[in-house]
Amino acid sequence: MSTQNENTTEAVETDAGTARVTWRPAEHARLVLAVSHGAGGGIEARDLQALAGELPAHGVTVALVEQPWRVAGKKVAPAPKTLDVGWRGIWPALTKPGLPVIAGGRSAGARVACRTAKELGAVGVLALSFPLHPPGKPEKSRAGELLGAGVPTLVVQGGNDPFGKPDEFPVGAHELVEVPYGDHGFAVPKRAPLGPDEALAIVTGRVVEWVASLG
């Protein structure tokens, strides 16, 4: 990876296949935020791109992580265990800059970050649109993954997320920020009193504040 202040992309070999990391470096970085995508999309997700555009100005290098299944062009994510294998294999590349690493992701990527944060030595977890349960199936809760993260955790959740609205979340050590009217991708309806850019500004603004609190 280049040490200059420029965007770079590198392939990383893991036991689950070849992954890819796109770096958005900060000039005077003090932390790395590594974020992966969900089970149905990639790093082009608007919230991931917004964070990659905003955080480097605040001393945080952003690593946009593509899981091996996505790099291979598959349309469906593998089982959670395989996602964890891929993430573990990517981790050495994320720590290579020699900075503390925040593990993060959206949806399925948030679950991976929670499941592996403590063992990998992450200094925090950023959980974007954490899928607390499958839509319409609140009895199939994944709260244990979130509550078991074991490191400072910020959840950013849409107010109308069918995978779990903010008021459905259990009380725990995590912080939770609501994006009013937002769905699972933080999109807001046209009738909402805030627009899509304002919704994303809530995401980036709160993440900037939280990251600053980590040191």
GUKOLZA-964117 format. One record per residue (C-alpha): residue number from 1; chain; z, y, x. Coordinates in Angstrom, 3 decimals. Example, Ala and Ser with C-alpha at 12.3 -4.5 7.8 and 13.67 -1.06 7.14 Angstrom:
@n = 1 | chain = A | Z = 7.800 | Y = -4.500 | X = 12.300
@n = 2 | chain = A | Z = 7.140 | Y = -1.060 | X = 13.670
***
This chain:
@n = 1 | chain = A | Z = 0.000 | Y = 0.000 | X = 0.000
@n = 2 | chain = A | Z = -0.825 | Y = 3.475 | X = 1.284
@n = 3 | chain = A | Z = 2.130 | Y = 5.611 | X = 2.256
@n = 4 | chain = A | Z = 0.253 | Y = 8.785 | X = 1.344
@n = 5 | chain = A | Z = 0.819 | Y = 10.632 | X = -1.896
@n = 6 | chain = A | Z = -2.055 | Y = 9.035 | X = -3.758
@n = 7 | chain = A | Z = -2.569 | Y = 6.504 | X = -6.495
@n = 8 | chain = A | Z = -3.152 | Y = 2.982 | X = -5.224
@n = 9 | chain = A | Z = -3.606 | Y = -0.439 | X = -6.783
@n = 10 | chain = A | Z = -2.646 | Y = -3.716 | X = -5.172
@n = 11 | chain = A | Z = -2.966 | Y = -7.362 | X = -6.110
@n = 12 | chain = A | Z = 0.220 | Y = -9.429 | X = -5.864
@n = 13 | chain = A | Z = 0.221 | Y = -13.223 | X = -5.751
@n = 14 | chain = A | Z = 2.884 | Y = -14.924 | X = -7.881
@n = 15 | chain = A | Z = 3.595 | Y = -18.482 | X = -8.986
@n = 16 | chain = A | Z = 2.114 | Y = -17.501 | X = -12.368
@n = 17 | chain = A | Z = -1.120 | Y = -16.172 | X = -10.865
@n = 18 | chain = A | Z = -2.370 | Y = -12.877 | X = -9.466
@n = 19 | chain = A | Z = -0.618 | Y = -9.783 | X = -10.794
@n = 20 | chain = A | Z = -1.569 | Y = -6.157 | X = -10.226
@n = 21 | chain = A | Z = 0.500 | Y = -3.046 | X = -9.485
@n = 22 | chain = A | Z = -0.857 | Y = 0.472 | X = -9.888
@n = 23 | chain = A | Z = 1.262 | Y = 2.992 | X = -8.015
@n = 24 | chain = A | Z = 1.774 | Y = 6.613 | X = -9.063
@n = 25 | chain = A | Z = 3.817 | Y = 7.887 | X = -6.104
@n = 26 | chain = A | Z = 6.248 | Y = 10.781 | X = -6.025
@n = 27 | chain = A | Z = 6.063 | Y = 13.057 | X = -2.996
@n = 28 | chain = A | Z = 9.803 | Y = 12.839 | X = -2.303
@n = 29 | chain = A | Z = 10.673 | Y = 9.639 | X = -4.124
@n = 30 | chain = A | Z = 14.276 | Y = 8.539 | X = -4.588
@n = 31 | chain = A | Z = 13.637 | Y = 5.770 | X = -7.132
@n = 32 | chain = A | Z = 10.883 | Y = 3.442 | X = -8.305
@n = 33 | chain = A | Z = 10.367 | Y = 2.844 | X = -12.020
@n = 34 | chain = A | Z = 8.470 | Y = -0.415 | X = -12.510
@n = 35 | chain = A | Z = 7.142 | Y = -0.844 | X = -16.047
@n = 36 | chain = A | Z = 5.090 | Y = -3.641 | X = -17.543
@n = 37 | chain = A | Z = 3.140 | Y = -3.914 | X = -20.755
@n = 38 | chain = A | Z = 3.663 | Y = -5.833 | X = -23.973
@n = 39 | chain = A | Z = 2.211 | Y = -9.109 | X = -25.199
@n = 40 | chain = A | Z = -0.763 | Y = -7.486 | X = -26.896
@n = 41 | chain = A | Z = -1.758 | Y = -4.629 | X = -24.609
@n = 42 | chain = A | Z = -1.892 | Y = -3.345 | X = -21.077
@n = 43 | chain = A | Z = -0.790 | Y = -0.469 | X = -18.896
@n = 44 | chain = A | Z = -3.126 | Y = 1.842 | X = -20.807
@n = 45 | chain = A | Z = -0.399 | Y = 2.149 | X = -23.484
@n = 46 | chain = A | Z = 0.184 | Y = 5.839 | X = -24.165
@n = 47 | chain = A | Z = 3.899 | Y = 5.782 | X = -23.392
@n = 48 | chain = A | Z = 3.406 | Y = 4.019 | X = -20.053
@n = 49 | chain = A | Z = 0.673 | Y = 6.468 | X = -19.060
@n = 50 | chain = A | Z = 2.805 | Y = 9.421 | X = -20.146
@n = 51 | chain = A | Z = 5.692 | Y = 8.240 | X = -17.975
@n = 52 | chain = A | Z = 3.343 | Y = 7.661 | X = -15.033
@n = 53 | chain = A | Z = 2.081 | Y = 11.208 | X = -15.446
@n = 54 | chain = A | Z = 5.494 | Y = 12.862 | X = -15.783
@n = 55 | chain = A | Z = 8.019 | Y = 11.071 | X = -13.606
@n = 56 | chain = A | Z = 6.527 | Y = 11.556 | X = -10.114
@n = 57 | chain = A | Z = 7.268 | Y = 15.296 | X = -10.439
@n = 58 | chain = A | Z = 10.926 | Y = 14.326 | X = -10.826
@n = 59 | chain = A | Z = 11.195 | Y = 12.217 | X = -7.667
@n = 60 | chain = A | Z = 10.385 | Y = 8.889 | X = -9.296
@n = 61 | chain = A | Z = 7.485 | Y = 6.739 | X = -8.143
@n = 62 | chain = A | Z = 6.033 | Y = 4.783 | X = -11.069
@n = 63 | chain = A | Z = 4.672 | Y = 1.262 | X = -10.632
@n = 64 | chain = A | Z = 2.536 | Y = 0.122 | X = -13.574
@n = 65 | chain = A | Z = 2.691 | Y = -3.662 | X = -13.539
@n = 66 | chain = A | Z = 0.054 | Y = -5.962 | X = -15.036
@n = 67 | chain = A | Z = 1.206 | Y = -9.515 | X = -15.574
@n = 68 | chain = A | Z = -1.049 | Y = -12.334 | X = -14.277
@n = 69 | chain = A | Z = -2.234 | Y = -13.333 | X = -17.751
@n = 70 | chain = A | Z = -3.514 | Y = -9.815 | X = -18.310
@n = 71 | chain = A | Z = -5.205 | Y = -9.621 | X = -14.910
@n = 72 | chain = A | Z = -6.913 | Y = -12.937 | X = -15.707
@n = 73 | chain = A | Z = -8.396 | Y = -11.436 | X = -18.871
@n = 74 | chain = A | Z = -6.478 | Y = -13.594 | X = -21.336
@n = 75 | chain = A | Z = -5.759 | Y = -12.144 | X = -24.772
@n = 76 | chain = A | Z = -2.457 | Y = -13.861 | X = -25.497
@n = 77 | chain = A | Z = 0.676 | Y = -13.684 | X = -23.374
@n = 78 | chain = A | Z = 2.249 | Y = -16.951 | X = -22.178
@n = 79 | chain = A | Z = 5.802 | Y = -18.102 | X = -22.925
@n = 80 | chain = A | Z = 8.720 | Y = -15.858 | X = -21.903
@n = 81 | chain = A | Z = 9.641 | Y = -18.219 | X = -19.066
@n = 82 | chain = A | Z = 6.180 | Y = -17.751 | X = -17.517
@n = 83 | chain = A | Z = 6.422 | Y = -13.978 | X = -17.892
@n = 84 | chain = A | Z = 9.713 | Y = -14.084 | X = -15.996
@n = 85 | chain = A | Z = 8.086 | Y = -16.123 | X = -13.208
@n = 86 | chain = A | Z = 5.360 | Y = -13.504 | X = -12.870
@n = 87 | chain = A | Z = 7.857 | Y = -10.629 | X = -12.834
@n = 88 | chain = A | Z = 10.025 | Y = -12.300 | X = -10.202
@n = 89 | chain = A | Z = 6.954 | Y = -12.804 | X = -8.040
@n = 90 | chain = A | Z = 6.006 | Y = -9.138 | X = -8.340
@n = 91 | chain = A | Z = 9.489 | Y = -7.872 | X = -7.452
@n = 92 | chain = A | Z = 9.175 | Y = -8.013 | X = -3.635
@n = 93 | chain = A | Z = 6.174 | Y = -5.664 | X = -3.844
@n = 94 | chain = A | Z = 8.205 | Y = -3.284 | X = -6.007
@n = 95 | chain = A | Z = 11.043 | Y = -3.127 | X = -3.483
@n = 96 | chain = A | Z = 8.701 | Y = -2.674 | X = -0.509
@n = 97 | chain = A | Z = 9.015 | Y = 1.141 | X = -0.497
@n = 98 | chain = A | Z = 12.716 | Y = 0.626 | X = 0.275
@n = 99 | chain = A | Z = 13.964 | Y = 2.496 | X = -2.794
@n = 100 | chain = A | Z = 16.200 | Y = 1.440 | X = -5.697
@n = 101 | chain = A | Z = 14.094 | Y = -0.021 | X = -8.511
@n = 102 | chain = A | Z = 14.490 | Y = 0.458 | X = -12.255
@n = 103 | chain = A | Z = 13.054 | Y = -2.499 | X = -14.166
@n = 104 | chain = A | Z = 11.240 | Y = -1.539 | X = -17.320
@n = 105 | chain = A | Z = 8.573 | Y = -2.332 | X = -19.809
@n = 106 | chain = A | Z = 7.467 | Y = -2.066 | X = -23.372
@n = 107 | chain = A | Z = 8.028 | Y = -4.763 | X = -26.005
@n = 108 | chain = A | Z = 7.708 | Y = -8.173 | X = -24.272
@n = 109 | chain = A | Z = 7.877 | Y = -6.355 | X = -20.939
@n = 110 | chain = A | Z = 11.242 | Y = -4.873 | X = -21.954
@n = 111 | chain = A | Z = 12.553 | Y = -8.358 | X = -22.705
@n = 112 | chain = A | Z = 11.485 | Y = -9.572 | X = -19.256
@n = 113 | chain = A | Z = 13.200 | Y = -6.616 | X = -17.607
@n = 114 | chain = A | Z = 16.445 | Y = -7.313 | X = -19.483
@n = 115 | chain = A | Z = 16.418 | Y = -11.037 | X = -18.720
@n = 116 | chain = A | Z = 15.913 | Y = -10.612 | X = -14.979
@n = 117 | chain = A | Z = 17.461 | Y = -7.242 | X = -14.069
@n = 118 | chain = A | Z = 20.776 | Y = -8.396 | X = -12.707
@n = 119 | chain = A | Z = 19.469 | Y = -11.301 | X = -10.638
@n = 120 | chain = A | Z = 16.750 | Y = -9.152 | X = -9.073
@n = 121 | chain = A | Z = 19.058 | Y = -6.254 | X = -8.263
@n = 122 | chain = A | Z = 17.549 | Y = -3.620 | X = -10.551
@n = 123 | chain = A | Z = 19.607 | Y = -0.423 | X = -10.775
@n = 124 | chain = A | Z = 18.757 | Y = -0.003 | X = -14.447
@n = 125 | chain = A | Z = 16.537 | Y = -1.146 | X = -17.308
@n = 126 | chain = A | Z = 14.181 | Y = 0.987 | X = -19.369
@n = 127 | chain = A | Z = 13.407 | Y = -0.840 | X = -22.617
@n = 128 | chain = A | Z = 10.569 | Y = 0.771 | X = -24.541
@n = 129 | chain = A | Z = 10.157 | Y = -0.544 | X = -28.093
@n = 130 | chain = A | Z = 12.489 | Y = -3.480 | X = -27.497
@n = 131 | chain = A | Z = 11.411 | Y = -6.219 | X = -29.968
@n = 132 | chain = A | Z = 14.821 | Y = -6.947 | X = -31.438
@n = 133 | chain = A | Z = 13.293 | Y = -9.500 | X = -33.811
@n = 134 | chain = A | Z = 9.864 | Y = -10.560 | X = -35.081
@n = 135 | chain = A | Z = 8.688 | Y = -8.322 | X = -37.958
@n = 136 | chain = A | Z = 10.343 | Y = -9.361 | X = -41.206
@n = 137 | chain = A | Z = 12.611 | Y = -11.888 | X = -39.467
@n = 138 | chain = A | Z = 15.845 | Y = -10.084 | X = -38.559
@n = 139 | chain = A | Z = 17.649 | Y = -13.434 | X = -38.394
@n = 140 | chain = A | Z = 15.667 | Y = -14.266 | X = -35.220
@n = 141 | chain = A | Z = 17.518 | Y = -11.712 | X = -33.113
@n = 142 | chain = A | Z = 16.927 | Y = -11.185 | X = -29.402
@n = 143 | chain = A | Z = 19.962 | Y = -8.944 | X = -29.071
@n = 144 | chain = A | Z = 21.477 | Y = -11.311 | X = -26.509
@n = 145 | chain = A | Z = 18.761 | Y = -10.436 | X = -23.998
@n = 146 | chain = A | Z = 19.478 | Y = -6.724 | X = -24.334
@n = 147 | chain = A | Z = 23.241 | Y = -7.082 | X = -24.301
@n = 148 | chain = A | Z = 23.062 | Y = -9.376 | X = -21.287
@n = 149 | chain = A | Z = 21.053 | Y = -7.034 | X = -19.058
@n = 150 | chain = A | Z = 24.149 | Y = -6.245 | X = -16.998
@n = 151 | chain = A | Z = 22.901 | Y = -2.894 | X = -15.662
@n = 152 | chain = A | Z = 22.598 | Y = 0.617 | X = -17.155
@n = 153 | chain = A | Z = 20.024 | Y = 0.341 | X = -19.917
@n = 154 | chain = A | Z = 18.091 | Y = 2.895 | X = -21.961
@n = 155 | chain = A | Z = 16.369 | Y = 1.761 | X = -25.149
@n = 156 | chain = A | Z = 13.693 | Y = 4.052 | X = -26.595
@n = 157 | chain = A | Z = 12.871 | Y = 2.911 | X = -30.117
@n = 158 | chain = A | Z = 10.601 | Y = 4.163 | X = -32.871
@n = 159 | chain = A | Z = 12.389 | Y = 5.056 | X = -36.094
@n = 160 | chain = A | Z = 9.989 | Y = 2.840 | X = -38.071
@n = 161 | chain = A | Z = 9.506 | Y = 0.028 | X = -35.573
@n = 162 | chain = A | Z = 8.976 | Y = -3.210 | X = -37.560
@n = 163 | chain = A | Z = 10.364 | Y = -5.156 | X = -34.576
@n = 164 | chain = A | Z = 13.723 | Y = -3.440 | X = -35.011
@n = 165 | chain = A | Z = 14.700 | Y = -0.003 | X = -36.279
@n = 166 | chain = A | Z = 17.350 | Y = 1.906 | X = -34.303
@n = 167 | chain = A | Z = 20.071 | Y = 1.311 | X = -36.899
@n = 168 | chain = A | Z = 19.561 | Y = -2.454 | X = -36.592
@n = 169 | chain = A | Z = 20.603 | Y = -2.518 | X = -32.942
@n = 170 | chain = A | Z = 24.021 | Y = -3.881 | X = -32.024
@n = 171 | chain = A | Z = 26.668 | Y = -1.758 | X = -30.398
@n = 172 | chain = A | Z = 26.634 | Y = -2.289 | X = -26.648
@n = 173 | chain = A | Z = 26.698 | Y = -0.659 | X = -23.251
@n = 174 | chain = A | Z = 23.090 | Y = 0.498 | X = -23.601
@n = 175 | chain = A | Z = 21.999 | Y = 3.974 | X = -24.635
@n = 176 | chain = A | Z = 19.515 | Y = 4.237 | X = -27.499
@n = 177 | chain = A | Z = 17.112 | Y = 7.077 | X = -28.212
@n = 178 | chain = A | Z = 15.161 | Y = 7.250 | X = -31.465
@n = 179 | chain = A | Z = 11.619 | Y = 8.555 | X = -31.710
@n = 180 | chain = A | Z = 11.612 | Y = 9.739 | X = -35.341
@n = 181 | chain = A | Z = 8.948 | Y = 8.151 | X = -37.563
@n = 182 | chain = A | Z = 7.534 | Y = 6.226 | X = -34.597
@n = 183 | chain = A | Z = 6.132 | Y = 2.711 | X = -34.922
@n = 184 | chain = A | Z = 6.114 | Y = 0.007 | X = -32.247
@n = 185 | chain = A | Z = 3.680 | Y = 2.054 | X = -30.147
@n = 186 | chain = A | Z = 5.454 | Y = 5.354 | X = -30.924
@n = 187 | chain = A | Z = 2.590 | Y = 6.430 | X = -33.163
@n = 188 | chain = A | Z = 3.723 | Y = 8.691 | X = -35.989
@n = 189 | chain = A | Z = 2.133 | Y = 9.094 | X = -39.446
@n = 190 | chain = A | Z = 0.097 | Y = 12.220 | X = -40.150
@n = 191 | chain = A | Z = 2.639 | Y = 13.340 | X = -42.733
@n = 192 | chain = A | Z = 5.450 | Y = 13.296 | X = -40.146
@n = 193 | chain = A | Z = 6.897 | Y = 16.670 | X = -39.104
@n = 194 | chain = A | Z = 6.141 | Y = 15.895 | X = -35.469
@n = 195 | chain = A | Z = 2.815 | Y = 15.043 | X = -33.886
@n = 196 | chain = A | Z = 1.873 | Y = 12.319 | X = -31.395
@n = 197 | chain = A | Z = 2.312 | Y = 14.593 | X = -28.387
@n = 198 | chain = A | Z = 5.778 | Y = 15.612 | X = -29.558
@n = 199 | chain = A | Z = 6.716 | Y = 11.962 | X = -30.024
@n = 200 | chain = A | Z = 5.656 | Y = 11.162 | X = -26.457
@n = 201 | chain = A | Z = 7.533 | Y = 14.220 | X = -25.212
@n = 202 | chain = A | Z = 10.723 | Y = 12.732 | X = -26.671
@n = 203 | chain = A | Z = 10.053 | Y = 9.542 | X = -24.705
@n = 204 | chain = A | Z = 9.311 | Y = 11.216 | X = -21.384
@n = 205 | chain = A | Z = 11.991 | Y = 13.895 | X = -21.740
@n = 206 | chain = A | Z = 14.782 | Y = 11.442 | X = -22.433
@n = 207 | chain = A | Z = 13.663 | Y = 9.071 | X = -19.676
@n = 208 | chain = A | Z = 13.636 | Y = 11.940 | X = -17.176
@n = 209 | chain = A | Z = 17.233 | Y = 12.824 | X = -18.166
@n = 210 | chain = A | Z = 18.400 | Y = 9.219 | X = -17.995
@n = 211 | chain = A | Z = 16.787 | Y = 8.539 | X = -14.631
@n = 212 | chain = A | Z = 18.473 | Y = 11.658 | X = -13.236
@n = 213 | chain = A | Z = 21.833 | Y = 10.192 | X = -14.305
@n = 214 | chain = A | Z = 21.203 | Y = 7.086 | X = -12.182
@n = 215 | chain = A | Z = 21.420 | Y = 9.124 | X = -8.992
***
